[in-house]
């Protein structure tokens, strides 16, 4: 294979990768974030038997308190979408405020839709 032809293929490959990344970023910006921002101030209830309210959107972060089923919480509009090593969404964390004014993070699956 000639050097010029090889360079051309490398440039095309890099260009296609950049286009893919830009499309991914664009689609990601359209999905999800605006949904939670629109729900800022919305009251919802805990649907799980219990869920830990944490000080950060990580499973190993400090537990502030435990919420139980039917506790009412208010969405702040902030969310964190954890992407695993496979690039797929595994956990969506939502920032909420409790009835007594405590703000923290819970796994998004723990609330009623």
C-alpha positions in Angstrom: 0.0 0.0 0.0 1.4 3.4 -0.9 2.2 5.9 1.8 -0.2 8.5 0.4 -3.1 6.1 0.3 -2.4 5.0 3.9 -2.4 8.6 5.1 -5.6 9.2 3.2 -7.3 6.3 5.0 -6.0 7.5 8.4 -7.4 11.0 7.8 -10.8 9.6 6.7 -10.9 7.3 9.7 -10.1 10.1 12.1 -12.7 12.3 10.4 -15.4 9.6 10.8 -14.5 9.2 14.4 -14.8 12.9 15.0 -18.2 13.0 13.3 -19.4 10.1 15.4 -18.3 11.8 18.6 -20.0 15.1 17.6 -23.2 13.3 16.8 -23.1 11.4 20.1 -22.5 14.6 22.0 -25.4 16.3 20.2 -27.8 13.4 20.8 -26.8 13.2 24.5 -27.5 16.9 24.9 -31.0 16.3 23.6 -31.8 13.4 25.8 -32.5 13.4 29.5 -31.0 16.6 30.9 -33.8 18.9 29.8 -36.4 16.5 31.2 -35.1 16.7 34.7 -34.6 20.5 34.5 -38.2 20.8 33.5 -39.2 18.8 36.6 -37.4 21.2 39.0 -39.7 21.8 42.0 -41.9 18.7 41.2 -43.0 16.7 44.2 -42.8 12.9 43.9 -42.7 9.9 46.3 -40.3 7.2 47.1 -41.5 3.9 45.6 -38.9 1.6 47.0 -39.2 0.1 50.6 -36.2 2.4 51.4 -33.4 4.3 49.7 -30.3 6.0 51.1 -30.1 9.8 50.6 -26.4 10.5 49.9 -24.2 13.6 49.9 -23.0 12.8 46.4 -24.1 10.9 43.3 -22.0 7.8 44.1 -22.8 4.5 45.7 -20.0 4.8 48.2 -20.7 8.4 49.2 -21.8 9.3 52.8 -25.4 8.4 53.7 -27.2 11.5 55.1 -30.4 9.6 56.0 -32.7 6.8 54.8 -36.0 7.6 53.1 -38.8 5.1 53.2 -41.6 4.2 50.8 -44.2 7.0 50.3 -41.9 9.7 51.7 -42.5 12.9 49.6 -39.5 14.6 48.1 -38.9 17.5 45.7 -36.8 17.3 42.6 -34.1 20.0 42.3 -33.7 19.5 38.6 -30.2 18.2 38.8 -29.3 14.7 37.7 -26.2 12.6 37.1 -26.1 9.9 34.6 -23.5 7.3 35.4 -22.0 5.7 32.3 -20.3 2.3 32.8 -17.2 1.2 31.0 -19.4 -0.1 28.2 -20.7 3.4 27.6 -24.2 2.5 28.6 -26.2 4.2 31.3 -26.3 2.2 34.5 -27.6 4.6 37.1 -29.3 7.9 37.0 -28.9 9.8 40.2 -31.3 12.6 41.1 -30.8 15.4 43.5 -33.8 15.9 45.8 -34.9 17.9 48.8 -36.8 16.2 51.6 -39.8 17.7 53.3 -37.6 18.9 56.2 -35.2 20.7 53.7 -32.4 18.2 53.5 -30.8 18.0 50.0 -29.0 15.0 48.7 -28.8 12.3 45.9 -30.8 9.2 45.4 -30.9 6.6 42.6 -33.6 7.7 40.1 -35.3 4.3 40.0 -36.4 4.8 43.7 -39.1 7.4 42.8 -42.5 7.1 41.3 -42.6 8.0 37.6 
